[in-house]
Amino acid sequence: IPNGKFYHYTSNIDRNAEFVQYNFYKGAAGLLKKFVFFCVFYGIIGGLYALDFSLSAGGGVLFGYTFTRYTLEGTVSGGGGSIRSVQNMDRFDFGGFIFLDATYAELSVSLQNGTGRYGETVNYDSAALPDDKGTGYETLLGISLAGKYPFVLNEKWSVFPMLGAEYLIALVERRQPDGDKVYDRPKGDLAADMDKNGNPYPLSAWNSLLIKIGAGADYTLTRFLFLRGEFFYGFRLQTQYETGAVEMVKTMLDVSSPKLSGLTSGPSLRFALGYRFF
């Protein structure tokens, strides 16, 4: 074979070999990607099916106690002196709730009544104004969602830490000053229930949001029935009514930069009977 033809022939062989080798590696890489994809996919699906997932629902009773401690301070413009208001309120809550549990999350709806004493002391410079004291009554609709992580102790007991939030919707808000009748607060019959424009606060002004941390335990009665107990400690954010009081003091009393400090928090206990669907 002449040298030119031999070179041309061997070049074609080399190019064909490179082409075959390239397609081989390309095909192998594609098969490897598919293999990894299916391994990951079936691993995830298998892992989901391997989880001890359950769905349950139930209902029960709840009890709670709320502490409110607020201090409102400011200085009257034009050298008019300082003002300081201290508010204390303790409230006992009781009611019922229903829940839906999906292993790692619990959704619940509650209806609760609350009653307790309140007191407010106002000092204007060195002079103390008459204290405002009485009893408060309220009815709240609560919607809460909490994440949970269960730990199985044995065939009967499981425990779980919880972290979540609850939104409380005010249905009834009433106050009874000492020696006086009961007032419906949204009607604005009391001076404290008027906003900076002299209008009554809407009932929604007492809606509130709580951040809750706690723990619970389940005790298995039968294959489907179980008892549940939960303990929470909640921290409530300021309501529209409370922030509105700051604006009212600022506008009506001409107080520059009033500051509201303090905290509303408290514990709660819940006991329920649950039914496990699967």
C-alpha positions as CSV (number, residue, x, y, z in Angstrom):
1,I,0.0,0.0,0.0
2,P,1.5,3.4,-0.9
3,N,2.5,5.6,2.0
4,G,-0.2,8.2,1.2
5,K,-3.0,5.7,1.1
6,F,-1.7,3.9,4.2
7,Y,-1.7,7.2,6.1
8,H,-5.2,8.0,4.9
9,Y,-6.4,4.5,5.9
10,T,-4.9,4.6,9.4
11,S,-6.2,8.1,10.0
12,N,-9.7,6.9,9.3
13,I,-9.2,4.0,11.7
14,D,-8.0,6.4,14.4
15,R,-10.9,8.8,13.9
16,N,-13.4,5.9,13.9
17,A,-11.9,4.6,17.1
18,E,-12.0,8.0,18.7
19,F,-15.7,8.3,17.6
20,V,-16.6,4.9,19.1
21,Q,-14.7,5.7,22.3
22,Y,-16.4,9.1,22.6
23,N,-19.9,7.6,22.2
24,F,-19.0,4.8,24.6
25,Y,-18.1,7.2,27.3
26,K,-21.1,9.4,26.5
27,G,-23.4,6.5,26.7
28,A,-21.8,5.3,29.9
29,A,-22.1,8.7,31.5
30,G,-25.8,8.9,30.6
31,L,-26.4,5.5,32.1
32,L,-24.5,6.5,35.2
33,K,-26.6,9.7,35.6
34,K,-29.8,7.6,35.2
35,F,-28.6,5.1,37.7
36,V,-27.8,7.8,40.3
37,F,-31.1,9.6,39.6
38,F,-33.1,6.4,40.2
39,C,-31.1,5.5,43.3
40,V,-31.8,9.0,44.8
41,F,-35.4,8.9,43.7
42,Y,-36.2,5.5,45.1
43,G,-34.1,6.3,48.2
44,I,-36.3,9.3,48.9
45,I,-39.6,7.5,48.2
46,G,-38.4,4.5,50.3
47,G,-37.4,6.8,53.1
48,L,-40.8,8.5,53.1
49,Y,-42.5,5.2,53.3
50,A,-40.2,4.1,56.0
51,L,-41.1,7.0,58.2
52,D,-43.4,6.2,61.2
53,F,-46.1,8.6,59.9
54,S,-49.5,8.7,61.6
55,L,-52.6,10.8,61.4
56,S,-54.8,11.4,64.5
57,A,-57.5,13.8,65.8
58,G,-59.1,14.5,69.2
59,G,-60.3,17.0,71.7
60,G,-60.2,18.0,75.3
61,V,-59.9,20.8,77.9
62,L,-57.4,23.6,78.5
63,F,-56.4,25.7,81.4
64,G,-54.1,28.7,81.4
65,Y,-52.9,31.7,83.3
66,T,-51.7,35.0,81.9
67,F,-49.6,37.7,83.5
68,T,-49.5,41.2,82.0
69,R,-47.0,43.8,83.3
70,Y,-46.8,47.0,81.4
71,T,-45.2,50.4,82.1
72,L,-45.9,53.5,80.0
73,E,-43.6,56.5,80.5
74,G,-43.2,59.9,78.8
75,T,-42.6,63.6,79.2
76,V,-45.2,66.2,78.6
77,S,-44.1,68.7,75.9
78,G,-43.2,72.2,76.9
79,G,-41.9,71.3,80.4
80,G,-45.2,70.0,81.6
81,G,-43.7,67.3,83.7
82,S,-43.5,63.5,83.3
83,I,-46.2,60.8,83.4
84,R,-45.9,57.2,84.3
85,S,-48.6,54.5,84.1
86,V,-48.2,51.0,85.5
87,Q,-50.7,48.3,84.5
88,N,-51.0,44.8,86.1
89,M,-53.4,42.2,85.0
90,D,-53.7,38.5,85.9
91,R,-56.2,36.3,84.0
92,F,-57.3,32.7,84.4
93,D,-58.3,31.0,81.1
94,F,-60.4,27.8,80.7
95,G,-62.1,26.2,77.7
96,G,-62.0,23.3,75.2
97,F,-60.2,22.5,72.0
98,I,-60.0,20.1,69.1
99,F,-56.8,19.0,67.3
100,L,-55.5,17.3,64.1
101,D,-52.1,15.7,64.4
102,A,-49.8,14.6,61.5
103,T,-46.8,13.2,63.5
104,Y,-44.6,16.3,63.2
105,A,-47.2,19.0,63.3
106,E,-50.4,19.7,65.3
107,L,-53.2,22.1,64.2
108,S,-55.7,23.0,66.9
109,V,-58.8,25.2,67.3
110,S,-59.9,26.3,70.8
111,L,-62.6,28.3,72.4
112,Q,-61.8,29.8,75.8
113,N,-63.1,32.1,78.5
114,G,-60.9,34.3,80.6
115,T,-61.5,36.3,83.8
116,G,-59.2,38.2,86.1
117,R,-58.3,41.3,88.0
118,Y,-56.7,44.4,86.5
119,G,-55.2,47.5,88.0
120,E,-53.6,50.7,86.7
121,T,-51.7,53.3,88.6
122,V,-51.0,56.7,87.0
123,N,-48.5,59.2,88.4
124,Y,-48.2,62.7,87.0
125,D,-44.9,64.2,88.3
126,S,-45.2,63.6,92.0
127,A,-49.0,63.4,92.1
128,A,-50.7,60.0,92.0
129,L,-54.1,59.9,90.2
130,P,-56.9,57.6,91.5
131,D,-56.2,53.9,90.7
132,D,-58.3,52.2,88.1
133,K,-59.1,48.7,89.3
134,G,-61.7,46.0,88.4
135,T,-62.4,42.7,86.8
136,G,-62.1,41.8,83.1
137,Y,-64.0,39.1,81.1
138,E,-63.2,37.8,77.6
139,T,-64.0,35.0,75.2
140,L,-61.4,34.0,72.6
141,L,-61.2,31.8,69.6
142,G,-57.8,30.4,69.2
143,I,-56.1,28.9,66.1
144,S,-52.6,27.3,66.7
145,L,-50.0,25.5,64.7
146,A,-47.1,23.8,66.4
147,G,-44.2,21.7,65.1
148,K,-43.3,18.6,67.2
149,Y,-40.8,15.8,67.2
150,P,-41.9,12.6,68.9
151,F,-39.7,10.2,70.8
152,V,-41.1,6.7,71.5
153,L,-40.2,5.6,75.0
154,N,-42.0,2.2,75.0
155,E,-45.2,0.6,73.7
156,K,-47.3,2.9,75.8
157,W,-45.5,6.2,76.1
158,S,-44.1,8.8,73.7
159,V,-43.0,12.4,74.3
160,F,-42.4,15.3,72.1
161,P,-41.0,18.9,72.3
162,M,-43.2,21.6,70.6
163,L,-42.7,25.0,69.2
164,G,-45.4,27.0,67.5
165,A,-47.7,30.1,67.4
166,E,-51.3,30.8,68.3
167,Y,-53.6,33.5,67.0
168,L,-56.3,34.6,69.4
169,I,-59.5,36.2,68.0
170,A,-61.5,38.3,70.5
171,L,-65.2,37.4,70.5
172,V,-66.1,39.1,73.8
173,E,-64.3,41.9,75.7
174,R,-65.9,43.3,78.9
175,R,-64.7,45.2,82.0
176,Q,-66.3,45.9,85.3
177,P,-64.6,48.7,87.3
178,D,-64.9,48.2,91.1
179,G,-68.2,49.4,92.3
180,D,-69.6,49.7,88.8
181,K,-71.5,47.7,86.2
182,V,-70.1,45.5,83.4
183,Y,-69.2,47.4,80.2
184,D,-68.9,46.0,76.7
185,R,-65.5,47.5,75.7
186,P,-66.0,47.9,71.9
187,K,-68.9,50.3,72.7
188,G,-66.4,52.8,74.1
189,D,-68.4,53.6,77.3
190,L,-65.1,53.7,79.3
191,A,-62.5,56.4,78.6
192,A,-59.8,53.8,78.4
193,D,-61.5,52.1,75.5
194,M,-61.4,55.1,73.2
195,D,-58.6,55.7,70.6
196,K,-56.7,58.9,70.0
197,N,-59.5,60.2,67.7
198,G,-62.2,59.6,70.4
199,N,-63.6,56.6,68.6
200,P,-64.3,53.2,70.3
201,Y,-61.8,50.5,69.5
202,P,-63.1,47.7,67.3
203,L,-63.3,44.2,68.8
204,S,-60.4,43.1,66.6
205,A,-58.1,45.5,68.6
206,W,-57.9,42.8,71.2
207,N,-56.8,40.1,68.8
208,S,-53.3,38.8,69.7
209,L,-50.5,36.6,68.5
210,L,-48.5,34.3,70.9
211,I,-45.2,32.4,70.4
212,K,-45.4,29.2,72.3
213,I,-42.8,26.6,73.5
214,G,-43.6,23.4,75.3
215,A,-43.8,19.7,75.4
216,G,-46.3,16.9,75.3
217,A,-46.8,13.2,76.0
218,D,-49.1,10.5,74.6
219,Y,-50.2,7.4,76.5
220,T,-51.6,4.6,74.3
221,L,-54.9,3.1,75.5
222,T,-55.8,0.8,72.6
223,R,-54.6,0.4,69.0
224,F,-56.6,3.6,68.1
225,L,-57.2,5.5,71.3
226,F,-54.7,7.5,73.3
227,L,-54.5,10.2,76.0
228,R,-52.5,13.4,75.4
229,G,-51.2,16.0,77.8
230,E,-49.4,19.2,76.7
231,F,-47.7,22.0,78.6
232,F,-46.9,25.4,76.9
233,Y,-45.4,28.7,77.9
234,G,-46.5,31.5,75.6
235,F,-45.3,35.0,75.0
236,R,-47.9,37.4,73.6
237,L,-47.0,40.3,71.3
238,Q,-48.6,43.7,71.9
239,T,-52.2,44.1,70.7
240,Q,-53.6,47.0,68.6
241,Y,-55.3,48.2,71.8
242,E,-52.0,48.4,73.7
243,T,-50.1,50.2,70.9
244,G,-53.1,52.5,70.5
245,A,-52.8,53.5,74.1
246,V,-49.3,54.8,73.3
247,E,-50.7,56.9,70.5
248,M,-53.5,58.2,72.6
249,V,-51.1,59.4,75.3
250,K,-48.9,61.0,72.7
251,T,-51.8,62.9,71.1
252,M,-54.3,63.6,73.9
253,L,-51.7,64.5,76.7
254,D,-49.1,65.9,74.3
255,V,-46.4,63.5,75.6
256,S,-43.3,63.4,73.5
257,S,-41.9,59.9,72.6
258,P,-43.9,57.8,75.1
259,K,-42.4,54.3,75.7
260,L,-44.4,51.2,76.5
261,S,-42.4,48.4,78.1
262,G,-43.3,45.1,79.7
263,L,-44.4,41.6,78.8
264,T,-47.5,39.5,78.6
265,S,-46.8,35.7,79.1
266,G,-48.1,32.7,80.9
267,P,-48.4,28.9,81.1
268,S,-51.1,26.7,79.8
269,L,-52.1,23.0,80.2
270,R,-54.1,20.9,77.7
271,F,-55.6,17.4,78.2
272,A,-57.2,15.4,75.4
273,L,-58.5,12.1,74.2
274,G,-57.2,11.2,70.7
275,Y,-58.1,8.8,68.0
276,R,-55.3,7.5,65.7
277,F,-56.5,6.8,62.1
278,F,-53.3,5.1,61.0
